[in-house]
């Protein structure tokens, strides 16, 4: 890649990960540039969420290294790993809000856990974070009273509460109506640029992810099959990549599951 | 035949693995104890949720069990003209055995299953993973206070159970069946020992509280994070807790009252 070493925030080398005997990743190399929005795309079941968990140190790889900001995530002590995680935000698919706390208390949670700030200071910070995602008025609500899109926005406010250096988004657009999808797309880009974050997003919503990503990695079968600028890939990527990005029903990934010719099946006498 | 042996072996290995994971979890929970000292409010919340919210069922059950004991005791003791010792019979059986054991069984059904379901659902909805990514250790933040709360709450609940049981026995014996009020209390005072009976009963309850809560939080934390997995884990909590309580009771009774 062309980026200089210090511009790379997350460096993954030779990553190999097995789940039971199933190979999820087999020799994945990635460089996630600092200050950019990087989208990691791929078909369902390629382990995109697993990749985020490997970056966050929640899973251990079978081989290879993951470095975040120059630190090898899987060689850190527990305390150092937790210190690193304070600088990483993660937005889970479900939002992962604490169901027994209100919206306000959810966003205040990391501040109360990790900072010695006074309640009045925390209140101001929480209100600012909620204002950024447009939900200052919803602060008294409980997570069960929120729509899916609102829950994700609250989770986003919580993820940026400690002003992290990067945010990981796990399928941020799945199951959203067009309006909340648009809101999320705008927020992710805005937060990235305004707070000078690094954003890593795994998604299979090609249009939305592609529209805000600076850089795209495409995963399939445990490997990086293509990478580059979002716009270039749709034009010049491999046949497989173009099929994936355009969502064509037939191509290198065939529409038909492997079978013998239809005529043979039809003419067969049932004994 | 081979298949039966293989499945037996698999079940055995699974069980040993489970015990190992529960042990590792226990050590990890202990590591959070001193952090808890700095934030006692977390513990207070949990004592409220596993203890205070379980009080009604414990109080009512204690009263009913005491009344039944009073009735049964009176019929048997009166055959020997010994109904004056009804107070001793009711209170000794409550503080030594029935109080701690029945309280623990009710606790497992009311609070233990709720703990498993709560923690299992937190796992299924990624709340535990979310805590980890917020650099908050879910074992220390979520599990340790619950474990300690169970150890604190169960002796208190067992004491409540026994106290109301004695009142229930007194109401039936003295109030309805005509045992002398003074003898009922005097005999109890003379024969039931503070240390041998009451304290030992409370120690039993603390051990049961530890076992039940450990099982409950382990099952929740270790469950398959789906709705089916959570429901299975909840069932296992109640079954394993009941067996553990009854088994431990035999051992503790032998140790405490053996000679």
Interface residues (C-beta under 8 A of the other chain):
Chain A: X53 X56 X58 X82 X83 X85 X86 X88 X89 X90 X92 X93 X94 X96 X97 X98 X99 X109 X110 X113 X114 X155 X158
Chain B: X121 X122 X125 X126 X127 X129 X130 X132 X133 X134 X135 X136 X137 X141
